[in-house]
Amino acid sequence: MKQSKTLIPTLKETPADADIASHKWLLRAGYIRQNASGVYSFLPLGKRVLQKIEAIIREEMAKVSANEILMPALQSADLWKESGRWDKMGPELMRLNDRHEREFVLGATHEEVVTSMIRDEVKSYKKLPLTLYQIQTKFRDERRPRFGLLRGREFIMKDAYSFHESFESLDESYQDMFQAYTNVFTRLGLNFRPVIADSGAIGGKGTHEFMALSDVGEDTIAFSDSSNYAANVEMAAVLDQYPASNEEPKELTKVSTPNQKNMQEVADFFGHSLDEGIKALLFHVDDRYILTVTRGDHEVNEIKLKNLCEAESVELATEAESKEIIGAGFGSLGPIGTPEKVEVMADHAVKYLVNATCGANEDGFHYTNVNPERDFPNTKYADIRFIQEGDLSPDGEGKIKFAKGIEVGQVFKLGKLYAEKLGADFLNDQGKATTMVMGCYGIGVSRTLASIVEQYHDDNGITWPKQVAPFQVHLLVLNSKKEDQTLLADAIYKKLLAEGIEVLYDDRAERAGVKFADSDLIGIPQRITVGKRASEGFVECKVRETGEQTECHESEVISYLKKLLN
């Protein structure tokens, strides 16, 4: 491809709203352009990278016998109402009416559409298991789109759905897809981790996220420093292993604590550390109230609380609710003497405390010398806190460390969730109607592209890994007005094309400095420069990532490139 014949609008300056590396370099190198907040066009270079990523995905999907289809982006609201997600998805769901006032959505995901299709087309166990996938644009009305392609309103996604006659069959496909995703991200050159995760709005139980490690990631990964254990921080279990105290219990005492409202103020008032205090928070969990009790230096994990209670929603109660239900406001709540209608749920760490402090359920008062077994004996204990750095790894090997990550893929075990709601049944080998079991698997294709750039760039631009670069070679003629340079560059260009090597030929009438700067921005792995030694048949070869340079005779260029590209 000749550069003079394509659209690569590079920028000298970084746009003001480009806060992270991928957004900055993809804009400056002419890969994408913004059309609206969270909505982007992919220009020729960007489209070529997308195609490379999609090709790797398709190859790995073929290995696990997944069939590619294409479903509509415009979906009937009736299906979403049938599944119950019309209301559950909330304002993120793009909704619209046609001229007849019929309700539609722009697909944020396709569980409803694919399940209804299989419900109508597959009636026998002989057709199962079956896995379908598509690569398609998705729509979500993000409250605050940001970070370029990492959080947008319109994005490209690969979503797959598997249908089974049993959970054992689902487990097999889940492992196959887990391995396929591992292969995809490995082939793309990403530094990533599969982590235990929460299924969120998709639903179901049993899921892993694939996280590309990056300081700009919006998710925190908890991982072991001595094993392969990794989980989203929201899902990382905490072992019930704490040192026992030899301190003798003292008499429970109620103390006036005027204006001491947060844990640090209370700890300072009593002269102890945060981990000697008890923190109590009131939550509205579906239609019941739960008072959570944690150690003062720990934080309640609402995802764990929600999953433990098998709840639809978990919300922190208002201070007005706290005063009405318990009789005290925030900062004075505690597990001693709570009303019967309030359930008390404590984290495992609390039961190891001796002579701790907690709110007295009376504004301006706290208890000291609190001993859980004696003072609130009928409490339910569970793992309800966030894991912290330095905690024991849940697998018992090593200590926990934190890292930031970008979610690029996720695999779910949906079970019968959607099949039951949408009536996806089949006849088993005994002729009995049985509900299908489902799996769901997604890769954020455009997000993956941005994640690669987050890991592959330097101070001058992008440094694409060769498997996804838009071209394999960037051929530059430094002075297109000099015949010897043009003739040699044209000859090398034709040889590269004949060998099937993807080449971008910068034949523009631009200054050498502009061409070098643009080449660094674009980030094609190999650069061949035809310059002042063209009359002797010599060119300069440069590896973009390392900066390594060498001179080659034009007769050696093909063999040199094949060695590097292979």
DOPA-995476 format. One record per residue (C-alpha): residue number from 1; residue in one letter; x, y, z. Coordinates in steps of 0.5 Angstrom, whole numbers. Layout:
NUGU num residuo  east north    up
NUGU NUM       A     X     Y     Z
...
***
This chain:
NUGU num residuo  east north    up
NUGU   1       M     0     0     0
NUGU   2       K     3     7    -2
NUGU   3       Q     2    12     4
NUGU   4       S     0    17    -1
NUGU   5       K    -6    13    -3
NUGU   6       T    -9    12     4
NUGU   7       L   -11    16    10
NUGU   8       I    -6    16    16
NUGU   9       P    -7    23    19
NUGU  10       T    -2    24    24
NUGU  11       L    -2    29    29
NUGU  12       K     4    33    32
NUGU  13       E     1    35    38
NUGU  14       T    -3    30    43
NUGU  15       P   -11    32    44
NUGU  16       A   -13    35    50
NUGU  17       D   -17    30    52
NUGU  18       A   -12    24    51
NUGU  19       D   -11    22    58
NUGU  20       I    -7    15    57
NUGU  21       A    -2    12    52
NUGU  22       S    -7     8    48
NUGU  23       H   -12    14    47
NUGU  24       K    -6    19    45
NUGU  25       W    -2    15    41
NUGU  26       L    -8    12    37
NUGU  27       L   -10    19    35
NUGU  28       R    -3    22    34
NUGU  29       A    -1    16    29
NUGU  30       G    -8    16    25
NUGU  31       Y   -11    10    27
NUGU  32       I   -18    13    30
NUGU  33       R   -22    19    30
NUGU  34       Q   -27    21    35
NUGU  35       N   -34    22    32
NUGU  36       A   -38    23    39
NUGU  37       S   -36    22    46
NUGU  38       G   -35    15    47
NUGU  39       V   -36    14    39
NUGU  40       Y   -30    13    34
NUGU  41       S   -28    11    27
NUGU  42       F   -23     6    26
NUGU  43       L   -19     9    20
NUGU  44       P   -15     5    15
NUGU  45       L    -9     3    20
NUGU  46       G   -14     2    26
NUGU  47       K   -18    -3    21
NUGU  48       R   -12    -7    19
NUGU  49       V   -10    -8    26
NUGU  50       L   -17   -10    28
NUGU  51       Q   -17   -15    22
NUGU  52       K   -11   -18    25
NUGU  53       I   -14   -19    32
NUGU  54       E   -20   -22    29
NUGU  55       A   -17   -27    25
NUGU  56       I   -13   -30    31
NUGU  57       I   -20   -30    35
NUGU  58       R   -23   -34    29
NUGU  59       E   -17   -39    29
NUGU  60       E   -18   -40    36
NUGU  61       M   -25   -41    36
NUGU  62       A   -25   -46    30
NUGU  63       K   -20   -50    34
NUGU  64       V   -26   -51    39
NUGU  65       S   -31   -52    34
NUGU  66       A   -35   -45    35
NUGU  67       N   -39   -43    29
NUGU  68       E   -39   -36    27
NUGU  69       I   -46   -32    26
NUGU  70       L   -48   -25    26
NUGU  71       M   -54   -23    30
NUGU  72       P   -58   -16    29
NUGU  73       A   -55   -10    33
NUGU  74       L   -63    -8    33
NUGU  75       Q   -67   -12    38
NUGU  76       S   -74   -13    40
NUGU  77       A   -75   -10    47
NUGU  78       D   -80   -16    48
NUGU  79       L   -74   -21    49
NUGU  80       W   -71   -16    54
NUGU  81       K   -77   -16    58
NUGU  82       E   -78   -23    58
NUGU  83       S   -71   -25    61
NUGU  84       G   -72   -19    66
NUGU  85       R   -66   -15    64
NUGU  86       W   -71    -9    61
NUGU  87       D   -71    -6    68
NUGU  88       K   -65    -9    71
NUGU  89       M   -60    -6    66
NUGU  90       G   -62     1    67
NUGU  91       P   -60     7    64
NUGU  92       E   -54     4    60
NUGU  93       L   -58     0    55
NUGU  94       M   -59     4    49
NUGU  95       R   -67     4    48
NUGU  96       L   -71     7    42
NUGU  97       N   -78     7    39
NUGU  98       D   -79     6    31
NUGU  99       R   -85    10    27
NUGU 100       H   -90     5    30
NUGU 101       E   -88     6    37
NUGU 102       R   -85    -1    38
NUGU 103       E   -80    -1    43
NUGU 104       F   -73    -3    41
NUGU 105       V   -66    -4    44
NUGU 106       L   -59    -3    41
NUGU 107       G   -55    -9    43
NUGU 108       A   -51    -9    49
NUGU 109       T   -50   -16    49
NUGU 110       H   -54   -22    46
NUGU 111       E   -56   -27    51
NUGU 112       E   -63   -26    49
NUGU 113       V   -63   -26    42
NUGU 114       V   -59   -32    41
NUGU 115       T   -63   -36    47
NUGU 116       S   -69   -35    43
NUGU 117       M   -66   -37    36
NUGU 118       I   -64   -44    39
NUGU 119       R   -70   -44    43
NUGU 120       D   -74   -44    36
NUGU 121       E   -69   -48    32
NUGU 122       V   -66   -54    37
NUGU 123       K   -71   -59    39
NUGU 124       S   -66   -65    41
NUGU 125       Y   -60   -67    45
NUGU 126       K   -57   -70    39
NUGU 127       K   -56   -63    36
NUGU 128       L   -52   -61    43
NUGU 129       P   -47   -59    45
NUGU 130       L   -47   -53    40
NUGU 131       T   -43   -46    41
NUGU 132       L   -44   -40    36
NUGU 133       Y   -40   -34    36
NUGU 134       Q   -40   -27    33
NUGU 135       I   -36   -21    32
NUGU 136       Q   -40   -15    32
NUGU 137       T   -41    -8    35
NUGU 138       K   -44    -7    42
NUGU 139       F   -48    -1    45
NUGU 140       R   -48     2    52
NUGU 141       D   -50     9    54
NUGU 142       E   -44    10    59
NUGU 143       R   -45    15    64
NUGU 144       R   -38    18    63
NUGU 145       P   -34    15    57
NUGU 146       R   -27    16    58
NUGU 147       F   -20    13    56
NUGU 148       G   -21    13    49
NUGU 149       L   -23     5    47
NUGU 150       L   -23     3    54
NUGU 151       R   -29     6    56
NUGU 152       G   -34     8    50
NUGU 153       R   -41     8    48
NUGU 154       E   -40     4    42
NUGU 155       F   -35    -2    42
NUGU 156       I   -33    -8    38
NUGU 157       M   -34   -15    41
NUGU 158       K   -33   -22    40
NUGU 159       D   -39   -26    44
NUGU 160       A   -40   -33    44
NUGU 161       Y   -45   -38    47
NUGU 162       S   -45   -45    48
NUGU 163       F   -51   -50    49
NUGU 164       H   -51   -56    53
NUGU 165       E   -55   -62    56
NUGU 166       S   -52   -62    62
NUGU 167       F   -47   -58    67
NUGU 168       E   -42   -63    66
NUGU 169       S   -42   -62    58
NUGU 170       L   -42   -54    60
NUGU 171       D   -36   -55    64
NUGU 172       E   -32   -58    58
NUGU 173       S   -34   -53    54
NUGU 174       Y   -32   -48    59
NUGU 175       Q   -25   -51    60
NUGU 176       D   -24   -51    52
NUGU 177       M   -26   -43    52
NUGU 178       F   -22   -42    57
NUGU 179       Q   -16   -45    54
NUGU 180       A   -18   -42    47
NUGU 181       Y   -18   -35    50
NUGU 182       T   -11   -36    54
NUGU 183       N    -9   -38    47
NUGU 184       V   -12   -32    44
NUGU 185       F    -8   -27    49
NUGU 186       T    -2   -30    49
NUGU 187       R    -2   -30    41
NUGU 188       L    -3   -23    41
NUGU 189       G     3   -22    46
NUGU 190       L    -1   -19    52
NUGU 191       N     2   -19    59
NUGU 192       F    -5   -22    62
NUGU 193       R    -8   -26    68
NUGU 194       P   -14   -30    68
NUGU 195       V   -17   -28    75
NUGU 196       I   -23   -31    79
NUGU 197       A   -29   -25    78
NUGU 198       D   -36   -23    79
NUGU 199       S   -41   -25    73
NUGU 200       G   -45   -18    74
NUGU 201       A   -51   -16    70
NUGU 202       I   -50   -22    66
NUGU 203       G   -52   -27    71
NUGU 204       G   -50   -34    73
NUGU 205       K   -45   -37    77
NUGU 206       G   -37   -39    75
NUGU 207       T   -33   -34    71
NUGU 208       H   -26   -32    70
NUGU 209       E   -24   -25    67
NUGU 210       F   -18   -24    63
NUGU 211       M   -14   -18    65
NUGU 212       A    -9   -15    61
NUGU 213       L    -4   -12    66
NUGU 214       S    -3    -4    66
NUGU 215       D    -3     2    71
NUGU 216       V    -9     5    67
NUGU 217       G   -13    -1    69
NUGU 218       E   -20     0    72
NUGU 219       D   -20    -6    76
NUGU 220       T   -15    -9    81
NUGU 221       I   -12   -16    81
NUGU 222       A   -11   -19    88
NUGU 223       F    -5   -25    86
NUGU 224       S    -1   -29    90
NUGU 225       D     7   -28    90
NUGU 226       S     8   -35    90
NUGU 227       S     3   -39    86
NUGU 228       N    -2   -38    80
NUGU 229       Y    -7   -35    84
NUGU 230       A   -11   -29    81
NUGU 231       A   -18   -26    83
NUGU 232       N   -21   -19    82
NUGU 233       V   -20   -16    88
NUGU 234       E   -28   -16    89
NUGU 235       M   -28   -24    89
NUGU 236       A   -22   -26    92
NUGU 237       A   -23   -30    98
NUGU 238       V   -20   -29   105
NUGU 239       L   -18   -35   109
NUGU 240       D   -21   -35   116
NUGU 241       Q   -14   -35   119
NUGU 242       Y   -12   -30   124
NUGU 243       P    -7   -30   131
NUGU 244       A   -11   -31   137
NUGU 245       S   -10   -26   143
NUGU 246       N    -8   -29   150
NUGU 247       E   -11   -22   153
NUGU 248       E   -16   -23   158
NUGU 249       P   -23   -21   157
NUGU 250       K   -25   -15   161
NUGU 251       E   -32   -12   163
NUGU 252       L   -36    -9   158
NUGU 253       T   -36    -1   159
NUGU 254       K   -41     4   156
NUGU 255       V   -37    11   154
NUGU 256       S   -39    18   152
NUGU 257       T   -35    19   146
NUGU 258       P   -38    26   143
NUGU 259       N   -36    28   136
NUGU 260       Q   -32    22   135
NUGU 261       K   -36    19   129
NUGU 262       N   -31    15   124
NUGU 263       M   -26    10   126
NUGU 264       Q   -20    14   126
NUGU 265       E   -23    19   131
NUGU 266       V   -26    13   136
NUGU 267       A   -19    10   135
NUGU 268       D   -15    16   137
NUGU 269       F   -20    17   143
NUGU 270       F   -19    11   146
NUGU 271       G   -12    10   144
NUGU 272       H   -11     4   140
NUGU 273       S   -10     2   133
NUGU 274       L   -16     1   128
NUGU 275       D   -15    -6   128
NUGU 276       E   -17    -6   135
NUGU 277       G   -24    -3   133
NUGU 278       I   -31    -6   130
NUGU 279       K   -34    -2   125
NUGU 280       A   -41    -3   123
NUGU 281       L   -45    -1   117
NUGU 282       L   -53    -2   116
NUGU 283       F   -54    -5   109
NUGU 284       H   -61    -5   105
NUGU 285       V   -61   -12   102
NUGU 286       D   -67   -13    98
NUGU 287       D   -72   -13   103
NUGU 288       R   -68   -14   109
NUGU 289       Y   -63   -10   113
NUGU 290       I   -57   -13   115
NUGU 291       L   -52   -10   120
NUGU 292       T   -45   -12   117
NUGU 293       V   -39   -12   122
NUGU 294       T   -32   -12   121
NUGU 295       R   -25   -10   124
NUGU 296       G   -24    -3   124
NUGU 297       D   -18    -3   119
NUGU 298       H   -22    -7   114
NUGU 299       E   -28    -5   109
NUGU 300       V   -34    -9   107
NUGU 301       N   -34   -12   100
NUGU 302       E   -41   -11    98
NUGU 303       I   -40   -16    92
NUGU 304       K   -39   -22    97
NUGU 305       L   -45   -19   101
NUGU 306       K   -49   -20    95
NUGU 307       N   -47   -26    93
NUGU 308       L   -47   -29   100
NUGU 309       C   -55   -27   101
NUGU 310       E   -56   -29    94
NUGU 311       A   -59   -22    93
NUGU 312       E   -61   -18    87
NUGU 313       S   -59   -11    90
NUGU 314       V   -55    -9    96
NUGU 315       E   -55    -1    98
NUGU 316       L   -52     2   104
NUGU 317       A   -58     5   108
NUGU 318       T   -59    12   109
NUGU 319       E   -57    16   116
NUGU 320       A   -65    17   117
NUGU 321       E   -66    10   116
NUGU 322       S   -60     8   121
NUGU 323       K   -64    12   126
NUGU 324       E   -71    10   125
NUGU 325       I   -69     2   125
NUGU 326       I   -63     2   130
NUGU 327       G   -64     9   134
NUGU 328       A   -57    12   132
NUGU 329       G   -54    15   126
NUGU 330       F   -47    13   123
NUGU 331       G   -41    13   127
NUGU 332       S   -45    10   133
NUGU 333       L   -47     3   130
NUGU 334       G   -45    -3   133
NUGU 335       P   -47   -11   134
NUGU 336       I   -49   -11   141
NUGU 337       G   -57   -10   142
NUGU 338       T   -59    -9   135
NUGU 339       P   -67   -10   134
NUGU 340       E   -69   -17   132
NUGU 341       K   -71   -14   125
NUGU 342       V   -64   -13   123
NUGU 343       E   -59   -19   122
NUGU 344       V   -52   -18   124
NUGU 345       M   -47   -21   120
NUGU 346       A   -39   -21   122
NUGU 347       D   -33   -22   118
NUGU 348       H   -29   -28   121
NUGU 349       A   -23   -23   123
NUGU 350       V   -28   -20   128
NUGU 351       K   -29   -26   132
NUGU 352       Y   -21   -26   134
NUGU 353       L   -22   -19   137
NUGU 354       V   -21   -18   145
NUGU 355       N   -23   -12   149
NUGU 356       A   -25    -8   142
NUGU 357       T   -29    -2   142
NUGU 358       C   -35    -1   138
NUGU 359       G   -41     3   137
NUGU 360       A   -47     3   143
NUGU 361       N   -53     4   138
NUGU 362       E   -54    11   141
NUGU 363       D   -51    17   138
NUGU 364       G   -45    20   142
NUGU 365       F   -43    13   146
NUGU 366       H   -39     7   145
NUGU 367       Y   -37     1   148
NUGU 368       T   -30    -1   150
NUGU 369       N   -28    -8   152
NUGU 370       V   -32   -11   147
NUGU 371       N   -31   -19   146
NUGU 372       P   -35   -22   141
NUGU 373       E   -37   -29   144
NUGU 374       R   -39   -26   150
NUGU 375       D   -43   -19   148
NUGU 376       F   -46   -21   141
NUGU 377       P   -46   -29   141
NUGU 378       N   -51   -31   136
NUGU 379       T   -48   -27   130
NUGU 380       K   -47   -31   123
NUGU 381       Y   -40   -30   121
NUGU 382       A   -37   -30   114
NUGU 383       D   -32   -28   109
NUGU 384       I   -35   -21   108
NUGU 385       R   -29   -16   107
NUGU 386       F   -24   -14   101
NUGU 387       I   -18   -18   101
NUGU 388       Q   -11   -13   103
NUGU 389       E    -4   -14   100
NUGU 390       G     0   -18   105
NUGU 391       D    -6   -23   107
NUGU 392       L    -5   -30   106
NUGU 393       S    -7   -32    99
NUGU 394       P   -13   -36    99
NUGU 395       D   -10   -42    96
NUGU 396       G    -5   -42   102
NUGU 397       E     1   -41    98
NUGU 398       G     5   -34    99
NUGU 399       K     2   -27   100
NUGU 400       I    -3   -23    96
NUGU 401       K     0   -17    92
NUGU 402       F    -4   -12    88
NUGU 403       A    -4   -10    81
NUGU 404       K    -8    -6    76
NUGU 405       G   -11    -9    70
NUGU 406       I   -16    -8    64
NUGU 407       E   -21   -13    63
NUGU 408       V   -20   -16    55
NUGU 409       G   -24   -22    56
NUGU 410       Q   -29   -26    61
NUGU 411       V   -32   -33    61
NUGU 412       F   -39   -35    64
NUGU 413       K   -42   -41    66
NUGU 414       L   -49   -38    66
NUGU 415       G   -53   -45    67
NUGU 416       K   -60   -45    66
NUGU 417       L   -61   -37    68
NUGU 418       Y   -63   -35    61
NUGU 419       A   -66   -42    58
NUGU 420       E   -71   -42    64
NUGU 421       K   -73   -35    63
NUGU 422       L   -74   -36    55
NUGU 423       G   -76   -43    55
NUGU 424       A   -70   -46    51
NUGU 425       D   -72   -53    52
NUGU 426       F   -70   -60    48
NUGU 427       L   -72   -67    48
NUGU 428       N   -67   -71    52
NUGU 429       D   -65   -78    50
NUGU 430       Q   -71   -81    54
NUGU 431       G   -76   -76    50
NUGU 432       K   -77   -72    56
NUGU 433       A   -77   -64    56
NUGU 434       T   -71   -61    59
NUGU 435       T   -68   -54    60
NUGU 436       M   -62   -53    56
NUGU 437       V   -55   -51    60
NUGU 438       M   -51   -45    57
NUGU 439       G   -45   -41    57
NUGU 440       C   -43   -34    55
NUGU 441       Y   -36   -32    53
NUGU 442       G   -34   -25    51
NUGU 443       I   -27   -21    48
NUGU 444       G   -27   -14    48
NUGU 445       V   -24   -13    41
NUGU 446       S   -23    -6    40
NUGU 447       R   -21    -6    48
NUGU 448       T   -16   -11    47
NUGU 449       L   -13    -7    41
NUGU 450       A   -12    -1    46
NUGU 451       S    -9    -5    51
NUGU 452       I    -4    -8    46
NUGU 453       V    -2    -1    45
NUGU 454       E    -2     1    53
NUGU 455       Q     3    -5    53
NUGU 456       Y     7    -3    47
NUGU 457       H     9     4    46
NUGU 458       D    15     8    48
NUGU 459       D    16    16    48
NUGU 460       N    16    16    40
NUGU 461       G    10    12    39
NUGU 462       I     7     5    38
NUGU 463       T    11    -1    38
NUGU 464       W     7    -6    35
NUGU 465       P     8   -14    36
NUGU 466       K     9   -17    29
NUGU 467       Q     3   -21    29
NUGU 468       V    -2   -15    30
NUGU 469       A     2    -9    26
NUGU 470       P    -2    -6    21
NUGU 471       F     4    -8    16
NUGU 472       Q    10   -12    17
NUGU 473       V    15    -7    14
NUGU 474       H    15     1    13
NUGU 475       L    19     3     7
NUGU 476       L    21    10     6
NUGU 477       V    24    14     1
NUGU 478       L    27    20     4
NUGU 479       N    27    24    -2
NUGU 480       S    22    22    -8
NUGU 481       K    25    28   -12
NUGU 482       K    32    24   -13
NUGU 483       E    31    18   -19
NUGU 484       D    36    14   -16
NUGU 485       Q    32    13    -9
NUGU 486       T    26    13   -12
NUGU 487       L    28     7   -17
NUGU 488       L    31     3   -12
NUGU 489       A    25     4    -7
NUGU 490       D    20     2   -13
NUGU 491       A    24    -4   -14
NUGU 492       I    24    -6    -7
NUGU 493       Y    17    -5    -6
NUGU 494       K    15    -9   -12
NUGU 495       K    20   -15    -9
NUGU 496       L    16   -14    -2
NUGU 497       L     9   -15    -5
NUGU 498       A    12   -21    -9
NUGU 499       E    14   -25    -3
NUGU 500       G     7   -23     0
NUGU 501       I    10   -19     5
NUGU 502       E     5   -13     8
NUGU 503       V     9    -7     6
NUGU 504       L     7     1     7
NUGU 505       Y    11     5     2
NUGU 506       D    12    12     4
NUGU 507       D    13    15    -3
NUGU 508       R    10    22     0
NUGU 509       A    14    29    -2
NUGU 510       E    15    30     5
NUGU 511       R    21    32     9
NUGU 512       A    26    26    12
NUGU 513       G    24    29    19
NUGU 514       V    17    28    18
NUGU 515       K    17    21    15
NUGU 516       F    22    19    21
NUGU 517       A    17    22    26
NUGU 518       D    11    19    23
NUGU 519       S    14    12    22
NUGU 520       D    16    12    29
NUGU 521       L     8    14    31
NUGU 522       I     5     9    27
NUGU 523       G    10     3    30
NUGU 524       I    11    -2    24
NUGU 525       P    16    -7    27
NUGU 526       Q    21    -6    21
NUGU 527       R    23     0    17
NUGU 528       I    27     0    11
NUGU 529       T    30     7     9
NUGU 530       V    32     9     2
NUGU 531       G    37    15     2
NUGU 532       K    43    17     0
NUGU 533       R    47    11    -1
NUGU 534       A    41     9    -6
NUGU 535       S    46     9   -12
NUGU 536       E    50     4    -9
NUGU 537       G    44    -1    -7
NUGU 538       F    45     0     0
NUGU 539       V    39     2     5
NUGU 540       E    38     2    12
NUGU 541       C    34    -3    16
NUGU 542       K    31    -1    23
NUGU 543       V    27    -5    28
NUGU 544       R    22    -1    31
NUGU 545       E    22    -4    38
NUGU 546       T    29    -4    40
NUGU 547       G    32     1    35
NUGU 548       E    37    -3    32
NUGU 549       Q    40    -1    26
NUGU 550       T    44    -4    20
NUGU 551       E    46    -3    13
NUGU 552       C    43    -8     8
NUGU 553       H    45    -9     0
NUGU 554       E    38    -9    -3
NUGU 555       S    40   -16    -5
NUGU 556       E    40   -18     2
NUGU 557       V    33   -14     4
NUGU 558       I    28   -20     3
NUGU 559       S    33   -25     7
NUGU 560       Y    34   -20    12
NUGU 561       L    26   -19    13
NUGU 562       K    24   -26    13
NUGU 563       K    29   -28    18
NUGU 564       L    26   -23    23
NUGU 565       L    19   -24    21
NUGU 566       N    19   -31    22
***
